[in-house]
Amino acid sequence: MFEEFVPRKKIGYLAPLPVIDNQPYEFYRLAPPGVMMVMTPVGLGEFSKEDVERVYEPVDRLVDSLTERGVDIIVMAGVPLPLLIGIEGHDRLMDHISARAGVPAVSQVGNVTAAMRHLGLRNVVVANKWTDEMNASLGAFMAREGVSMAGVSSQSMAPKDFVRMRSQNSMELAYELGRRAFEQFPEADGLYIGGGAWISQPVVEKLEEEFGKPAICNQTAMQWNVLSILDVREPVEGHGKLLASGACV
Protein backbone atom coordinates (compact mmCIF):
# COMPACT_ATOMS: atom_id res chain seq x y z
CA MET A 1 0.00 0.00 0.00
CA PHE A 2 1.20 3.52 -0.90
CA GLU A 3 4.26 2.14 -2.67
CA GLU A 4 3.88 4.65 -5.51
CA PHE A 5 4.34 7.50 -3.03
CA VAL A 6 7.53 6.21 -1.41
CA PRO A 7 10.60 8.18 -2.62
CA ARG A 8 12.82 6.19 -4.97
CA LYS A 9 15.89 8.10 -3.82
CA LYS A 10 16.70 10.65 -1.14
CA ILE A 11 19.38 13.31 -1.60
CA GLY A 12 20.96 14.58 1.60
CA TYR A 13 21.85 18.25 1.19
CA LEU A 14 24.10 20.34 3.42
CA ALA A 15 22.89 23.82 2.46
CA PRO A 16 25.44 26.59 3.06
CA LEU A 17 23.21 29.46 4.21
CA PRO A 18 20.89 29.62 7.25
CA VAL A 19 17.72 29.88 5.12
CA ILE A 20 16.95 27.39 2.33
CA ASP A 21 14.90 28.74 -0.57
CA ASN A 22 16.18 28.67 -4.16
CA GLN A 23 17.70 25.19 -4.18
CA PRO A 24 14.52 23.13 -3.67
CA TYR A 25 12.51 25.54 -5.82
CA GLU A 26 14.82 25.01 -8.79
CA PHE A 27 15.35 21.30 -8.18
CA TYR A 28 11.69 20.26 -8.09
CA ARG A 29 10.89 22.25 -11.24
CA LEU A 30 12.93 19.80 -13.32
CA ALA A 31 13.57 16.71 -11.20
CA PRO A 32 12.02 13.33 -12.03
CA PRO A 33 9.19 12.13 -9.80
CA GLY A 34 10.03 10.15 -6.71
CA VAL A 35 13.25 11.95 -5.78
CA MET A 36 13.30 13.77 -2.44
CA MET A 37 15.71 16.40 -1.13
CA VAL A 38 16.51 16.11 2.59
CA MET A 39 18.06 19.43 3.53
CA THR A 40 19.75 20.93 6.56
CA PRO A 41 21.47 24.33 6.77
CA VAL A 42 25.02 24.78 8.03
CA GLY A 43 24.70 28.55 8.55
CA LEU A 44 27.59 30.21 6.71
CA GLY A 45 27.72 33.88 7.65
CA GLU A 46 30.70 35.22 5.72
CA PHE A 47 33.22 34.25 3.06
CA SER A 48 36.16 33.25 5.25
CA LYS A 49 38.10 30.08 6.01
CA GLU A 50 37.37 30.61 9.70
CA ASP A 51 33.62 30.66 9.14
CA VAL A 52 33.76 27.50 7.01
CA GLU A 53 35.65 25.77 9.82
CA ARG A 54 33.06 27.03 12.30
CA VAL A 55 30.02 25.76 10.40
CA TYR A 56 31.59 22.36 9.72
CA GLU A 57 32.94 21.81 13.24
CA PRO A 58 29.74 19.80 14.04
CA VAL A 59 29.96 17.94 10.70
CA ASP A 60 29.34 14.53 12.28
CA ARG A 61 26.09 15.72 13.83
CA LEU A 62 25.01 17.28 10.54
CA VAL A 63 25.78 14.10 8.60
CA ASP A 64 24.05 11.91 11.19
CA SER A 65 20.91 14.05 10.94
CA LEU A 66 20.76 13.21 7.23
CA THR A 67 21.68 9.54 7.38
CA GLU A 68 19.02 8.84 9.99
CA ARG A 69 16.53 9.93 7.30
CA GLY A 70 17.84 7.23 4.97
CA VAL A 71 19.56 9.38 2.35
CA ASP A 72 21.28 7.68 -0.59
CA ILE A 73 23.91 10.38 -1.18
CA ILE A 74 25.09 13.56 0.53
CA VAL A 75 25.77 16.82 -1.30
CA MET A 76 28.02 19.41 0.32
CA ALA A 77 26.43 22.41 -1.33
CA GLY A 78 27.93 25.85 -1.64
CA VAL A 79 30.90 26.26 -3.96
CA PRO A 80 32.43 29.04 -1.80
CA LEU A 81 33.02 26.65 1.10
CA PRO A 82 35.58 24.42 -0.65
CA LEU A 83 37.07 27.46 -2.38
CA LEU A 84 37.85 28.94 1.03
CA ILE A 85 39.49 25.81 2.47
CA GLY A 86 41.30 24.73 -0.69
CA ILE A 87 41.60 21.43 -2.54
CA GLU A 88 43.28 19.45 0.25
CA GLY A 89 40.79 20.62 2.88
CA HIS A 90 37.92 19.86 0.51
CA ASP A 91 39.16 16.35 -0.21
CA ARG A 92 39.65 15.52 3.48
CA LEU A 93 36.17 16.78 4.33
CA MET A 94 34.49 14.85 1.52
CA ASP A 95 36.29 11.63 2.49
CA HIS A 96 35.19 12.12 6.09
CA ILE A 97 31.56 12.78 5.17
CA SER A 98 31.36 9.71 2.94
CA ALA A 99 33.00 7.47 5.55
CA ARG A 100 30.74 8.78 8.30
CA ALA A 101 27.57 8.44 6.24
CA GLY A 102 28.34 5.15 4.53
CA VAL A 103 26.97 6.56 1.26
CA PRO A 104 28.57 8.52 -1.59
CA ALA A 105 29.31 12.19 -0.94
CA VAL A 106 29.85 14.88 -3.54
CA SER A 107 30.49 18.59 -3.35
CA GLN A 108 28.91 21.29 -5.44
CA VAL A 109 32.26 22.28 -6.91
CA GLY A 110 32.75 18.61 -7.80
CA ASN A 111 29.38 18.57 -9.54
CA VAL A 112 30.36 21.65 -11.53
CA THR A 113 33.77 20.41 -12.66
CA ALA A 114 32.30 16.99 -13.53
CA ALA A 115 29.72 18.74 -15.70
CA MET A 116 32.44 20.75 -17.45
CA ARG A 117 34.38 17.58 -18.17
CA HIS A 118 31.25 15.78 -19.39
CA LEU A 119 30.48 18.54 -21.90
CA GLY A 120 34.06 18.49 -23.15
CA LEU A 121 34.74 22.07 -22.05
CA ARG A 122 38.37 23.15 -21.84
CA ASN A 123 38.29 26.94 -21.48
CA VAL A 124 35.43 28.20 -19.32
CA VAL A 125 34.60 31.77 -18.32
CA VAL A 126 32.98 32.24 -14.91
CA ALA A 127 30.45 34.74 -13.56
CA ASN A 128 29.69 35.08 -9.86
CA LYS A 129 29.58 37.26 -6.74
CA TRP A 130 32.91 36.05 -5.32
CA THR A 131 36.26 37.64 -4.52
CA ASP A 132 39.41 37.45 -6.64
CA GLU A 133 40.96 35.01 -4.16
CA MET A 134 37.93 32.72 -4.32
CA ASN A 135 37.97 32.75 -8.11
CA ALA A 136 41.67 31.90 -8.09
CA SER A 137 40.83 28.90 -5.90
CA LEU A 138 38.03 27.95 -8.30
CA GLY A 139 40.59 28.03 -11.09
CA ALA A 140 42.68 25.47 -9.20
CA PHE A 141 39.69 23.12 -8.84
CA MET A 142 38.97 23.50 -12.56
CA ALA A 143 42.61 22.93 -13.51
CA ARG A 144 42.61 19.64 -11.61
CA GLU A 145 39.98 18.47 -14.10
CA GLY A 146 41.88 19.78 -17.11
CA VAL A 147 39.76 22.92 -17.55
CA SER A 148 41.25 26.41 -17.91
CA MET A 149 39.57 29.58 -16.67
CA ALA A 150 39.18 31.91 -19.64
CA GLY A 151 38.28 34.88 -17.45
CA VAL A 152 36.05 36.20 -14.69
CA SER A 153 32.99 38.44 -14.64
CA SER A 154 32.33 39.14 -10.98
CA GLN A 155 30.58 41.56 -8.66
CA SER A 156 31.88 40.64 -5.22
CA MET A 157 29.21 40.63 -2.51
CA ALA A 158 29.03 39.36 1.07
CA PRO A 159 26.37 36.73 1.88
CA LYS A 160 24.50 39.15 4.14
CA ASP A 161 24.09 41.50 1.18
CA PHE A 162 23.14 39.17 -1.67
CA VAL A 163 20.57 37.21 0.35
CA ARG A 164 18.58 40.45 0.68
CA MET A 165 18.24 40.82 -3.08
CA ARG A 166 14.83 40.19 -4.62
CA SER A 167 14.65 37.16 -6.91
CA GLN A 168 14.05 39.29 -10.00
CA ASN A 169 17.02 41.54 -9.25
CA SER A 170 19.38 38.66 -8.55
CA MET A 171 18.40 36.89 -11.77
CA GLU A 172 18.99 40.08 -13.74
CA LEU A 173 22.41 40.45 -12.11
CA ALA A 174 23.29 36.84 -12.98
CA TYR A 175 22.24 37.48 -16.57
CA GLU A 176 24.25 40.70 -16.87
CA LEU A 177 27.38 39.09 -15.42
CA GLY A 178 26.97 36.05 -17.66
CA ARG A 179 26.39 38.12 -20.79
CA ARG A 180 29.40 40.29 -19.97
CA ALA A 181 31.50 37.15 -19.48
CA PHE A 182 30.68 35.77 -22.92
CA GLU A 183 31.20 39.17 -24.57
CA GLN A 184 34.51 39.95 -22.87
CA PHE A 185 35.97 36.46 -23.35
CA PRO A 186 34.74 35.22 -26.75
CA GLU A 187 37.45 32.53 -26.79
CA ALA A 188 35.67 30.71 -23.94
CA ASP A 189 33.93 27.49 -24.97
CA GLY A 190 31.47 27.62 -22.08
CA LEU A 191 30.21 29.58 -19.07
CA TYR A 192 29.78 28.74 -15.40
CA ILE A 193 27.50 30.99 -13.33
CA GLY A 194 28.41 30.29 -9.72
CA GLY A 195 26.27 30.70 -6.64
CA GLY A 196 23.08 29.17 -5.31
CA ALA A 197 21.62 32.30 -3.74
CA TRP A 198 20.01 33.32 -7.02
CA ILE A 199 17.69 31.47 -9.39
CA SER A 200 20.16 30.74 -12.16
CA GLN A 201 18.84 27.85 -14.27
CA PRO A 202 16.56 30.04 -16.44
CA VAL A 203 19.48 32.45 -16.82
CA VAL A 204 21.92 29.87 -18.20
CA GLU A 205 19.17 28.59 -20.47
CA LYS A 206 18.70 32.07 -21.97
CA LEU A 207 22.44 32.70 -22.32
CA GLU A 208 22.90 29.38 -24.13
CA GLU A 209 20.23 30.42 -26.61
CA GLU A 210 21.86 33.81 -27.18
CA PHE A 211 25.51 32.73 -27.49
CA GLY A 212 25.22 29.13 -28.70
CA LYS A 213 27.67 27.80 -26.11
CA PRO A 214 27.07 25.59 -23.05
CA ALA A 215 26.29 27.36 -19.78
CA ILE A 216 26.33 25.64 -16.39
CA CYS A 217 25.00 26.70 -13.00
CA ASN A 218 25.02 25.01 -9.61
CA GLN A 219 21.52 23.62 -9.97
CA THR A 220 21.97 22.05 -13.40
CA ALA A 221 25.35 20.60 -12.42
CA MET A 222 24.00 19.12 -9.19
CA GLN A 223 20.90 17.68 -10.83
CA TRP A 224 22.86 16.16 -13.71
CA ASN A 225 25.66 14.65 -11.61
CA VAL A 226 23.79 13.49 -8.51
CA LEU A 227 20.86 11.93 -10.37
CA SER A 228 23.35 10.23 -12.69
CA ILE A 229 25.21 8.74 -9.71
CA LEU A 230 21.89 7.53 -8.29
CA ASP A 231 20.93 6.10 -11.71
CA VAL A 232 17.58 7.90 -11.81
CA ARG A 233 18.40 10.70 -14.24
CA GLU A 234 16.52 11.17 -17.47
CA PRO A 235 17.47 13.70 -20.17
CA VAL A 236 15.42 16.88 -19.88
CA GLU A 237 14.88 18.61 -23.20
CA GLY A 238 14.43 22.34 -23.59
CA HIS A 239 16.39 23.38 -20.49
CA GLY A 240 19.97 23.56 -21.66
CA LYS A 241 22.66 21.33 -23.12
CA LEU A 242 23.74 19.74 -19.84
CA LEU A 243 20.33 18.50 -18.71
CA ALA A 244 19.55 17.29 -22.23
CA SER A 245 22.78 15.30 -22.44
CA GLY A 246 23.38 11.64 -21.71
CA ALA A 247 24.64 10.03 -18.52
CA CYS A 248 28.03 10.44 -16.86
CA VAL A 249 31.02 9.12 -18.76
Buried (B, 14 or more C-beta within 10 A) or exposed (E): EEEEEEBEBBBBBBBBBEEBBBBBEBBEBBBEEEBBBBBBBBEBEEBEEEBBEBBBEEBEEBBEBBBEEEBBBBBBBBBBBBBBBEBEBBBEBBEBBBEBBEBBBBBBBBBBBBBBBBBEBBBBBBBBBBBEEBBEBBBEBBEEBEBBBBBBBBBBBEBEEBBEBEEEEBBBBBBBBBBBBBEEBEEBBBBBBBBBBBBBBBBBBBBBEEBEBBBBBBBBBBBBBBBBBBEBBEEBEEBBBBBEBEEBE
